[in-house]
Amino acid sequence: MPMPKSSFYIFCLLLSALVGSAQAQIESISLRGLITLKNPSSNKIYRVTDAGKQGDWKYDATDNESIANGGTVLESANRTIKGRYKRVFEYEDGVNIDWFLDNPSAPINEGLLWALAACDRVNFTAKTYIIAPIVITPKQLVNPRRLRLYFQNTVLKAQNGLNKIKVLHLEDIQELTLGGSLTLD
């Protein structure tokens, strides 16, 4: 026996409400606002809107051990909040170096190492980055065999006062990909 139309409509309404409630809510927020939330929810997606840091984050209440790196894992500034915020991103698309940088006028070295520990593809945007001499080894990489750096009209500028020509030294990396447009200054 077929279902009456009114019962079918009620069934559809209940089904859409169930599906809608299963989807995560999205809340726009600043990065500072995110790490100072008093009651974060694992059921929400937090959309950070700060320039250079924008992206979606989820709160993982069960993780209190991941090390905060400023780009893909954040810790709450509130000591009573023990979980971690984790950036939602496609691993194959890589991470953006800007996610890991605190001071745009400082060398990118520390942020670059954090980025390489999070993903084997690091993307650089169309701007000038200051870099100090750095050696990158397989031990520093999330994937010790592979490193992929992609540049979008990027300028890597040696830190002022350097008397070394070798600024970026890559050791024993089996699969290295450099893509895009890069100027060394």
ChimeraX commands (.cxc) that place a marker at each C-alpha (Angstrom):
marker #1 position 0.00,0.00,0.00 radius 0.5
marker #1 position 1.47,3.38,-1.01 radius 0.5
marker #1 position 2.32,5.98,1.62 radius 0.5
marker #1 position -0.20,8.90,1.86 radius 0.5
marker #1 position 1.12,12.23,0.53 radius 0.5
marker #1 position 0.94,13.95,3.92 radius 0.5
marker #1 position 2.98,11.15,5.53 radius 0.5
marker #1 position 5.51,11.35,2.69 radius 0.5
marker #1 position 5.92,15.13,3.19 radius 0.5
marker #1 position 6.41,14.68,6.93 radius 0.5
marker #1 position 8.95,11.93,6.25 radius 0.5
marker #1 position 10.86,14.23,3.84 radius 0.5
marker #1 position 10.75,17.09,6.33 radius 0.5
marker #1 position 12.14,14.88,9.11 radius 0.5
marker #1 position 14.80,13.48,6.80 radius 0.5
marker #1 position 15.97,16.94,5.71 radius 0.5
marker #1 position 16.06,18.11,9.34 radius 0.5
marker #1 position 18.14,15.07,10.27 radius 0.5
marker #1 position 20.57,15.59,7.39 radius 0.5
marker #1 position 20.78,19.32,8.11 radius 0.5
marker #1 position 21.57,18.76,11.77 radius 0.5
marker #1 position 24.27,16.23,10.85 radius 0.5
marker #1 position 26.11,18.82,8.79 radius 0.5
marker #1 position 28.59,20.97,10.68 radius 0.5
marker #1 position 27.65,24.55,11.39 radius 0.5
marker #1 position 30.03,27.16,10.00 radius 0.5
marker #1 position 31.07,30.13,12.14 radius 0.5
marker #1 position 33.18,32.98,10.75 radius 0.5
marker #1 position 35.81,34.09,13.24 radius 0.5
marker #1 position 39.24,35.72,13.52 radius 0.5
marker #1 position 42.27,33.59,14.40 radius 0.5
marker #1 position 42.52,35.37,17.75 radius 0.5
marker #1 position 38.81,34.73,18.36 radius 0.5
marker #1 position 39.29,31.05,17.55 radius 0.5
marker #1 position 42.05,30.40,20.06 radius 0.5
marker #1 position 40.24,32.35,22.79 radius 0.5
marker #1 position 36.88,30.54,22.48 radius 0.5
marker #1 position 35.57,29.60,25.91 radius 0.5
marker #1 position 33.48,26.65,24.71 radius 0.5
marker #1 position 34.60,25.29,21.31 radius 0.5
marker #1 position 32.38,22.74,19.57 radius 0.5
marker #1 position 33.52,19.64,17.69 radius 0.5
marker #1 position 30.35,19.94,15.60 radius 0.5
marker #1 position 31.26,23.31,14.08 radius 0.5
marker #1 position 33.56,24.40,11.33 radius 0.5
marker #1 position 35.33,27.61,12.27 radius 0.5
marker #1 position 36.08,29.73,9.20 radius 0.5
marker #1 position 39.05,31.99,9.98 radius 0.5
marker #1 position 38.88,35.20,7.98 radius 0.5
marker #1 position 42.28,36.81,8.72 radius 0.5
marker #1 position 44.23,37.64,5.54 radius 0.5
marker #1 position 46.92,35.03,4.88 radius 0.5
marker #1 position 45.52,32.75,7.60 radius 0.5
marker #1 position 42.02,32.19,6.18 radius 0.5
marker #1 position 40.58,28.73,6.07 radius 0.5
marker #1 position 38.40,26.22,7.87 radius 0.5
marker #1 position 39.22,24.67,11.25 radius 0.5
marker #1 position 37.67,21.88,13.32 radius 0.5
marker #1 position 38.04,21.44,17.06 radius 0.5
marker #1 position 39.25,17.99,18.16 radius 0.5
marker #1 position 38.43,17.59,21.86 radius 0.5
marker #1 position 40.17,14.20,21.98 radius 0.5
marker #1 position 43.60,15.47,20.90 radius 0.5
marker #1 position 45.68,17.08,23.62 radius 0.5
marker #1 position 49.09,15.97,22.34 radius 0.5
marker #1 position 49.53,17.35,18.81 radius 0.5
marker #1 position 52.11,20.12,18.78 radius 0.5
marker #1 position 50.75,23.51,17.77 radius 0.5
marker #1 position 52.50,24.81,14.65 radius 0.5
marker #1 position 50.50,27.94,13.87 radius 0.5
marker #1 position 49.46,26.66,10.44 radius 0.5
marker #1 position 47.62,23.35,10.69 radius 0.5
marker #1 position 47.34,22.75,14.45 radius 0.5
marker #1 position 46.42,25.37,17.05 radius 0.5
marker #1 position 46.17,25.25,20.83 radius 0.5
marker #1 position 43.63,27.23,22.79 radius 0.5
marker #1 position 44.90,30.23,24.76 radius 0.5
marker #1 position 42.48,29.08,27.49 radius 0.5
marker #1 position 44.32,26.54,29.67 radius 0.5
marker #1 position 41.07,24.74,30.53 radius 0.5
marker #1 position 40.54,23.85,26.85 radius 0.5
marker #1 position 42.71,20.78,26.23 radius 0.5
marker #1 position 41.81,19.84,22.63 radius 0.5
marker #1 position 43.39,21.12,19.42 radius 0.5
marker #1 position 42.07,23.07,16.47 radius 0.5
marker #1 position 43.00,21.40,13.17 radius 0.5
marker #1 position 42.96,23.07,9.77 radius 0.5
marker #1 position 40.75,21.44,7.17 radius 0.5
marker #1 position 42.78,21.19,3.95 radius 0.5
marker #1 position 43.48,18.82,1.09 radius 0.5
marker #1 position 46.90,17.25,1.69 radius 0.5
marker #1 position 47.61,16.89,-2.05 radius 0.5
marker #1 position 46.99,20.64,-2.55 radius 0.5
marker #1 position 49.56,21.39,0.14 radius 0.5
marker #1 position 49.89,24.03,2.82 radius 0.5
marker #1 position 50.49,27.74,2.39 radius 0.5
marker #1 position 53.71,29.06,3.93 radius 0.5
marker #1 position 51.80,32.13,5.15 radius 0.5
marker #1 position 49.74,29.97,7.52 radius 0.5
marker #1 position 52.92,29.33,9.54 radius 0.5
marker #1 position 54.35,32.87,9.61 radius 0.5
marker #1 position 53.85,35.27,12.51 radius 0.5
marker #1 position 55.97,38.23,11.41 radius 0.5
marker #1 position 56.06,39.07,7.68 radius 0.5
marker #1 position 59.31,41.04,8.04 radius 0.5
marker #1 position 61.18,38.19,9.79 radius 0.5
marker #1 position 62.92,35.31,8.00 radius 0.5
marker #1 position 60.58,32.46,7.03 radius 0.5
marker #1 position 62.89,29.70,8.28 radius 0.5
marker #1 position 60.95,28.57,11.35 radius 0.5
marker #1 position 57.61,28.74,9.52 radius 0.5
marker #1 position 59.09,26.80,6.59 radius 0.5
marker #1 position 60.25,24.00,8.90 radius 0.5
marker #1 position 56.78,23.82,10.52 radius 0.5
marker #1 position 55.18,23.70,7.06 radius 0.5
marker #1 position 57.54,20.92,5.91 radius 0.5
marker #1 position 56.72,18.92,9.04 radius 0.5
marker #1 position 52.99,19.20,8.22 radius 0.5
marker #1 position 52.90,18.47,4.48 radius 0.5
marker #1 position 55.27,17.51,1.65 radius 0.5
marker #1 position 53.91,20.32,-0.56 radius 0.5
marker #1 position 54.43,23.95,0.47 radius 0.5
marker #1 position 52.92,26.77,-1.58 radius 0.5
marker #1 position 54.35,30.29,-1.69 radius 0.5
marker #1 position 52.19,33.26,-2.74 radius 0.5
marker #1 position 53.08,36.21,-4.97 radius 0.5
marker #1 position 55.18,38.27,-2.58 radius 0.5
marker #1 position 58.68,38.66,-1.17 radius 0.5
marker #1 position 59.82,36.37,1.65 radius 0.5
marker #1 position 63.01,36.91,3.64 radius 0.5
marker #1 position 65.09,33.78,4.22 radius 0.5
marker #1 position 68.19,33.16,6.32 radius 0.5
marker #1 position 70.62,30.32,5.57 radius 0.5
marker #1 position 68.86,27.01,6.16 radius 0.5
marker #1 position 69.64,23.33,5.67 radius 0.5
marker #1 position 66.69,21.05,5.00 radius 0.5
marker #1 position 67.18,17.33,5.59 radius 0.5
marker #1 position 64.82,14.36,5.28 radius 0.5
marker #1 position 64.51,14.22,9.10 radius 0.5
marker #1 position 62.68,17.57,9.01 radius 0.5
marker #1 position 60.11,16.48,6.44 radius 0.5
marker #1 position 56.74,14.84,7.05 radius 0.5
marker #1 position 57.64,12.61,4.09 radius 0.5
marker #1 position 61.44,12.08,4.22 radius 0.5
marker #1 position 61.52,11.02,0.57 radius 0.5
marker #1 position 59.64,13.90,-1.06 radius 0.5
marker #1 position 59.61,17.70,-1.06 radius 0.5
marker #1 position 57.44,19.82,-3.34 radius 0.5
marker #1 position 57.74,23.62,-3.34 radius 0.5
marker #1 position 55.41,25.68,-5.54 radius 0.5
marker #1 position 55.95,29.38,-6.19 radius 0.5
marker #1 position 53.50,31.93,-7.57 radius 0.5
marker #1 position 55.67,34.85,-8.79 radius 0.5
marker #1 position 57.52,34.57,-5.47 radius 0.5
marker #1 position 60.71,36.38,-4.46 radius 0.5
marker #1 position 63.03,34.75,-1.91 radius 0.5
marker #1 position 65.27,37.48,-0.55 radius 0.5
marker #1 position 68.38,36.73,1.50 radius 0.5
marker #1 position 68.32,38.23,4.98 radius 0.5
marker #1 position 70.19,41.56,5.18 radius 0.5
marker #1 position 73.84,41.34,6.13 radius 0.5
marker #1 position 74.43,37.81,4.83 radius 0.5
marker #1 position 77.87,37.07,3.48 radius 0.5
marker #1 position 76.98,33.55,2.35 radius 0.5
marker #1 position 75.85,32.70,-1.13 radius 0.5
marker #1 position 74.27,29.38,-0.16 radius 0.5
marker #1 position 71.01,30.26,1.57 radius 0.5
marker #1 position 68.84,27.21,0.88 radius 0.5
marker #1 position 70.59,23.84,1.14 radius 0.5
marker #1 position 68.61,20.67,0.48 radius 0.5
marker #1 position 70.27,17.41,1.57 radius 0.5
marker #1 position 69.49,13.86,0.40 radius 0.5
marker #1 position 65.92,14.46,-0.72 radius 0.5
marker #1 position 65.09,11.75,-3.25 radius 0.5
marker #1 position 62.11,13.39,-4.94 radius 0.5
marker #1 position 62.30,17.17,-5.26 radius 0.5
marker #1 position 59.78,19.24,-7.19 radius 0.5
marker #1 position 60.14,22.98,-7.69 radius 0.5
marker #1 position 57.27,24.51,-9.62 radius 0.5
marker #1 position 56.03,27.95,-10.65 radius 0.5
marker #1 position 57.87,31.24,-10.88 radius 0.5
marker #1 position 60.61,32.10,-8.36 radius 0.5
marker #1 position 63.09,34.98,-8.21 radius 0.5
marker #1 position 66.10,34.81,-5.90 radius 0.5
marker #1 position 67.22,38.19,-4.62 radius 0.5
marker link #1:1,2 radius 0.2
marker link #1:2,3 radius 0.2
marker link #1:3,4 radius 0.2
marker link #1:4,5 radius 0.2
marker link #1:5,6 radius 0.2
marker link #1:6,7 radius 0.2
marker link #1:7,8 radius 0.2
marker link #1:8,9 radius 0.2
marker link #1:9,10 radius 0.2
marker link #1:10,11 radius 0.2
marker link #1:11,12 radius 0.2
marker link #1:12,13 radius 0.2
marker link #1:13,14 radius 0.2
marker link #1:14,15 radius 0.2
marker link #1:15,16 radius 0.2
marker link #1:16,17 radius 0.2
marker link #1:17,18 radius 0.2
marker link #1:18,19 radius 0.2
marker link #1:19,20 radius 0.2
marker link #1:20,21 radius 0.2
marker link #1:21,22 radius 0.2
marker link #1:22,23 radius 0.2
marker link #1:23,24 radius 0.2
marker link #1:24,25 radius 0.2
marker link #1:25,26 radius 0.2
marker link #1:26,27 radius 0.2
marker link #1:27,28 radius 0.2
marker link #1:28,29 radius 0.2
marker link #1:29,30 radius 0.2
marker link #1:30,31 radius 0.2
marker link #1:31,32 radius 0.2
marker link #1:32,33 radius 0.2
marker link #1:33,34 radius 0.2
marker link #1:34,35 radius 0.2
marker link #1:35,36 radius 0.2
marker link #1:36,37 radius 0.2
marker link #1:37,38 radius 0.2
marker link #1:38,39 radius 0.2
marker link #1:39,40 radius 0.2
marker link #1:40,41 radius 0.2
marker link #1:41,42 radius 0.2
marker link #1:42,43 radius 0.2
marker link #1:43,44 radius 0.2
marker link #1:44,45 radius 0.2
marker link #1:45,46 radius 0.2
marker link #1:46,47 radius 0.2
marker link #1:47,48 radius 0.2
marker link #1:48,49 radius 0.2
marker link #1:49,50 radius 0.2
marker link #1:50,51 radius 0.2
marker link #1:51,52 radius 0.2
marker link #1:52,53 radius 0.2
marker link #1:53,54 radius 0.2
marker link #1:54,55 radius 0.2
marker link #1:55,56 radius 0.2
marker link #1:56,57 radius 0.2
marker link #1:57,58 radius 0.2
marker link #1:58,59 radius 0.2
marker link #1:59,60 radius 0.2
marker link #1:60,61 radius 0.2
marker link #1:61,62 radius 0.2
marker link #1:62,63 radius 0.2
marker link #1:63,64 radius 0.2
marker link #1:64,65 radius 0.2
marker link #1:65,66 radius 0.2
marker link #1:66,67 radius 0.2
marker link #1:67,68 radius 0.2
marker link #1:68,69 radius 0.2
marker link #1:69,70 radius 0.2
marker link #1:70,71 radius 0.2
marker link #1:71,72 radius 0.2
marker link #1:72,73 radius 0.2
marker link #1:73,74 radius 0.2
marker link #1:74,75 radius 0.2
marker link #1:75,76 radius 0.2
marker link #1:76,77 radius 0.2
marker link #1:77,78 radius 0.2
marker link #1:78,79 radius 0.2
marker link #1:79,80 radius 0.2
marker link #1:80,81 radius 0.2
marker link #1:81,82 radius 0.2
marker link #1:82,83 radius 0.2
marker link #1:83,84 radius 0.2
marker link #1:84,85 radius 0.2
marker link #1:85,86 radius 0.2
marker link #1:86,87 radius 0.2
marker link #1:87,88 radius 0.2
marker link #1:88,89 radius 0.2
marker link #1:89,90 radius 0.2
marker link #1:90,91 radius 0.2
marker link #1:91,92 radius 0.2
marker link #1:92,93 radius 0.2
marker link #1:93,94 radius 0.2
marker link #1:94,95 radius 0.2
marker link #1:95,96 radius 0.2
marker link #1:96,97 radius 0.2
marker link #1:97,98 radius 0.2
marker link #1:98,99 radius 0.2
marker link #1:99,100 radius 0.2
marker link #1:100,101 radius 0.2
marker link #1:101,102 radius 0.2
marker link #1:102,103 radius 0.2
marker link #1:103,104 radius 0.2
marker link #1:104,105 radius 0.2
marker link #1:105,106 radius 0.2
marker link #1:106,107 radius 0.2
marker link #1:107,108 radius 0.2
marker link #1:108,109 radius 0.2
marker link #1:109,110 radius 0.2
marker link #1:110,111 radius 0.2
marker link #1:111,112 radius 0.2
marker link #1:112,113 radius 0.2
marker link #1:113,114 radius 0.2
marker link #1:114,115 radius 0.2
marker link #1:115,116 radius 0.2
marker link #1:116,117 radius 0.2
marker link #1:117,118 radius 0.2
marker link #1:118,119 radius 0.2
marker link #1:119,120 radius 0.2
marker link #1:120,121 radius 0.2
marker link #1:121,122 radius 0.2
marker link #1:122,123 radius 0.2
marker link #1:123,124 radius 0.2
marker link #1:124,125 radius 0.2
marker link #1:125,126 radius 0.2
marker link #1:126,127 radius 0.2
marker link #1:127,128 radius 0.2
marker link #1:128,129 radius 0.2
marker link #1:129,130 radius 0.2
marker link #1:130,131 radius 0.2
marker link #1:131,132 radius 0.2
marker link #1:132,133 radius 0.2
marker link #1:133,134 radius 0.2
marker link #1:134,135 radius 0.2
marker link #1:135,136 radius 0.2
marker link #1:136,137 radius 0.2
marker link #1:137,138 radius 0.2
marker link #1:138,139 radius 0.2
marker link #1:139,140 radius 0.2
marker link #1:140,141 radius 0.2
marker link #1:141,142 radius 0.2
marker link #1:142,143 radius 0.2
marker link #1:143,144 radius 0.2
marker link #1:144,145 radius 0.2
marker link #1:145,146 radius 0.2
marker link #1:146,147 radius 0.2
marker link #1:147,148 radius 0.2
marker link #1:148,149 radius 0.2
marker link #1:149,150 radius 0.2
marker link #1:150,151 radius 0.2
marker link #1:151,152 radius 0.2
marker link #1:152,153 radius 0.2
marker link #1:153,154 radius 0.2
marker link #1:154,155 radius 0.2
marker link #1:155,156 radius 0.2
marker link #1:156,157 radius 0.2
marker link #1:157,158 radius 0.2
marker link #1:158,159 radius 0.2
marker link #1:159,160 radius 0.2
marker link #1:160,161 radius 0.2
marker link #1:161,162 radius 0.2
marker link #1:162,163 radius 0.2
marker link #1:163,164 radius 0.2
marker link #1:164,165 radius 0.2
marker link #1:165,166 radius 0.2
marker link #1:166,167 radius 0.2
marker link #1:167,168 radius 0.2
marker link #1:168,169 radius 0.2
marker link #1:169,170 radius 0.2
marker link #1:170,171 radius 0.2
marker link #1:171,172 radius 0.2
marker link #1:172,173 radius 0.2
marker link #1:173,174 radius 0.2
marker link #1:174,175 radius 0.2
marker link #1:175,176 radius 0.2
marker link #1:176,177 radius 0.2
marker link #1:177,178 radius 0.2
marker link #1:178,179 radius 0.2
marker link #1:179,180 radius 0.2
marker link #1:180,181 radius 0.2
marker link #1:181,182 radius 0.2
marker link #1:182,183 radius 0.2
marker link #1:183,184 radius 0.2
marker link #1:184,185 radius 0.2
view
